[in-house]
Amino acid sequence: MTRLLLFPLLFAGLSASAQLQQRIEYRWLNQPCSENINCDAGCSACNVPACTAGTFFGTNAAFLNVTTCPLPIQLGDNAIYSAGWDLQPGAEKSVVISGIATTGMRIDSILFRHAIYSNGPDRVRVTYTGNPAMAPVEVADVQVPVEFEQVVITDLGCVGPTETMPLGTFQIRFTPYGSNEGGWALDEVVIIGTSCESSTVGVAELSAYQTAVKGPWVDLLGRPMNRNAAPGVYLAPGKRIRIVE
């Protein structure tokens, strides 16, 4: 099934409200939604992020080539336990979170809360890119605590529309490593952004995107959408988004 979402062009109204923080929150609560993570031994966890504005939002978290199970933390609230990690980090096994900004957004901070389980990986590498067509760069490599602790990563720059892309996209990868036993528990991920249009994008520049309504659909890596498109998020000029399920 294909859903087409049309987002109106937002001009840079340089008011105080435009500078307020916007948040994307992954909390994996125990509630029904359009995509749930389930396992035989755990609860059901909603894998759809909450966001505070339609101009800054995330896609469902992807757990690549590892097994997952909701891990109850408190009533109605889960972490996601993942197992099958390796001694050394590799891109083939990771947790991927992608976000989209329809206007210029400064990624002020990324917060995540995690813990080790049953002699699992004792370190996690975090990489980030503000352009998924380019290779991510390492922004953190931290020890995994025994009890849940929060890590904060700051000052990751701006993302937003460009001359060649109608929307800004970014991607975060978490890669636990150091053990192929036990597992890694991720309780929450919060991405906080504020508008950067006042300093990086003018009203005239934004107006140019209003007439850019023709062009191919591409995925978040900039690859053209073909007739048999895989499930995912596809973008086109004019701030149009197509979600293929």
C-alpha positions, 0 to 999 in steps of 0.5 A: 500500500502506498500513502502520499502525504503532502506538506505545505510549504512553510515560509520562514516566519522569523518569529519566536515560535519558529525558534522553539525546540522540536522533538522526535522521541522513540520510547517503545511504549506498550501500546498498539500502533501501525508497527509493533515489535513483538517476541514470544517472551516480551510485551508489544512495543510501538516502533513509531516515534512521536514528534512535536511538529509535522516539519521534523519527524522520524521513521520507524527504527530499523534493527538490522540483522539482530534479534529483538524483544521488548523488555519491560522497564516499568508499566507500559514502558519498554526498552528494546533488547537486541542480541546477536552483536559481534566482537567488532563493529560493522555496518551490517549489524546496527540500529538505524534511525532516520529523520526528515526535516521539511525546513532547515533544522539544527540538530541540537542534541541526540539523547539515548538511554541504554544498558548491557544485559547478560554479558552483552556488548560493552561498547556502542559506536554511534555514527551520524550523517546529515546527508544519507547519500554520504558516509556517516561519521563517528560522533561517539564511542562509549561504554555500555553501563550495567544500569540504564544511563543516558548519553547526550551528543550535541552540535550536529549541524543543520539539515534541510532542503537543498537545491537538489533535494526537496527535504532534509534527511539525517541518519543515526546508527548505533552499533554495539560491539565487544561481545557476541553473547547477551544483548544490548538494551535501548530504552529511548532515543530523543532528537532535539532540533531548533530552526536554523532557517533564520541564519542559513535559509532565506525567504527567497530561497524557500520560495524557490521550492514552491514551484519545484513540483516536478522530478523523480521520486527518490529514497532517503539515499537519493536512489530513484524509485522504480516500479517495484519499490521496496517498502520505505520513505520516498521523496520528490520535489515540492516537499512530497513524501510517499510511504510504501508499505 
